């Protein structure tokens, strides 16, 4: 793997961990696609820095859970109208 790709994956993970950012926020900040951020964290980083990947994954999983909770409440509110 190219050095710049490894560096990008590490930078993305650190940003996610430090700011509790979503994949979308990280992609916007770094100027890359959401797919690239996701692949960097879930595939590339696991091979080069597994502990960092696990920490970033915890944040991403929490963000995903929060999103699903928000969607659930939004859906319930819409049903009451």
Beta strands, then each sheet from edge to edge (+ up, - down):
end
